[in-house]
């Protein structure tokens, strides 16, 4: 099964000290975790980052859609890693 991933759209935003916007860093973190999610038959797609609210929206796909522990993967994996790299993020939601 081939899953096509949408490229995250470039968004204007404040540049971090490393020269990336928060959204670019979020996408980089998701991309670094993607192989682990794909190893279990799933995938994750970045959808949006509301900079004012600090909320990241992602879509869990493939095996993640019906996995009983996908919320643990989301909160204990993705959310923790994203928050540690982008302090302005307050929450990661699957939509």
N, C-alpha and C positions, 0 to 999 in steps of 0.2 A: 504494500500500500504506500503510495507516495502522497506526502502531505506538502502542499505548497504553502510557504510562509510569506506573508505580506511584509514588505520592508516598512519599517516605521517611518512615518513622514517626518521630515525635518520641521522642527517647531522653533519659533523664536523663543528665546528665554535667556535668563542671565547665565553668563559663563561662570563655571566653577574655577577654582584655582588651577585645576589641571587642564583648563581650556575647553572642557566639554560643558554642554548644557546639562541640566539635571535629567532631562528626557533622554539624551544620548547616553548618559551613564546608566540609567535604568535599563535601556535596551542592551547595553554592553553586559550588564549583570545577568539579564535574562538569557542572552546568547551564551554566556559562560556556563549556565546551568542546564541549558537545553539538552545537551548530550545525555545527561543523567535521566531526564524525563523521557527522552526518546528511547533509552535503553529498556524502559518498561512499557513501551508501546504508546506513549502519550506525546503530547507536545503542548507548548504554551505560546500564545501570540500576544504581543503588546498591543493594546488598543488605545489607551489615552492616559495622560497625566494631567491632573488638575493641580497646577502649582499653588494656587491659593489655598485649597483644602488639603493638599499633600496626599491626594488619593490617586493611586495607580489602578487602572483597570486592565485586566488581562482576560484572555479566553483560554480555558483548558480544553484540549482537544484529544481525540483518539481515545486510548484506554482511560485517560484521566476523567473523561465525561461520566463514566459509570463506576469509577473506582471509589470504594468506601473510605479510603484514606486520602483522597485528593485534597481535602481541606487542610489536613495536616501537612501535606506537601506544600500547599500554598502558604500557610501561615508559618510553619516551622522551617521551611526551606527558602522559598522565594521571598516572602516578606522580610524575614530576618536578614537575609543577605542584601536585599535592596536597601533596607533601612540603615544597615551598617555602612553602606557605600554612599547613600544619599540621605543625609540627616533630615532634609525637609520632607521626606516621605513619612506620612503618619499611618497609612493603611494600604494594603493591596487587596483588591476585590476581584473575584471571578464573576464575570457577567455573561 
